[in-house]
Amino acid sequence: MIEGSTTTKLIPLSALLTFPEQHLVAKFKYVTMIIAGNRYLVSPYDWVPEGSVVVRDRKSGSVIGIP
């Protein structure tokens, strides 16, 4: 992925999750992510730019997505 004139390192979305969360999101079609300040729906099997953030519920801390 190229942003402007610099390259951005991509990492698997699963690298941002704990082991139990990886099994949970395998049932999701999409996971909500913040990438470069914008919210996106991303497949659990996609690669995202390093520094992306998984959106979580404030109370429970669980991942937010679409099952």
N, C-alpha and C positions, 0 to 999 in steps of 0.2 A: 504494500500500500504506500502510495506516495502523497505526502501533504506538502504542497508548494515545491520547494527544491530539496527537501529532506526526506529521508525514508523513515518509516515507522515500523517498529518491530511488532509482529502479530503473535499472539499467544492463544492457545485453546481456551475457550470459555471455562472449561472444566478446571483449569489451573487456578481459577479464582474461587473455587468452591471446596468445601470440605468433602471427605469421602462419602458420608451419608447424604449430603446435598447433591452430589453427582448422581446418586441413584434416584433421588427424588425428581430432579429435573429431567431425567431420562423419559419421564412420563409427560413432560410439558412439550407443547409445540413451540412455544416461545418463552424467553426469559426477558424481563425488562432490564435494560442496561443504560448507563450514562456513558456516552462516548463523546469526548471533546465538548462537554457541557450540554449535549442534547440527549434526549431519551429515545431509545430505539427498542424494538422487539427483535430479539436475536434467537436463532435456533440454538438449542443446547449443544449442537455439534459444530457450530461455527467457530472461527478464529476471530478475535477482536484485537484492536490496538492495545499495546501495553499501557497501563494506566487507566483503563476502563474500569467502571465500578458497577457491581451488581446491585440493583435496587432491592432493598429489604424492608419488611414491615417493621415499623418502630417498636411495637410492643413485643412481638415474638422473635424478631430477627430473622424470620424465614424469608426465603427467596420469593419474589413476586413474579408470576408468569401466567401464561395461558395454558391450562391443561388440555 
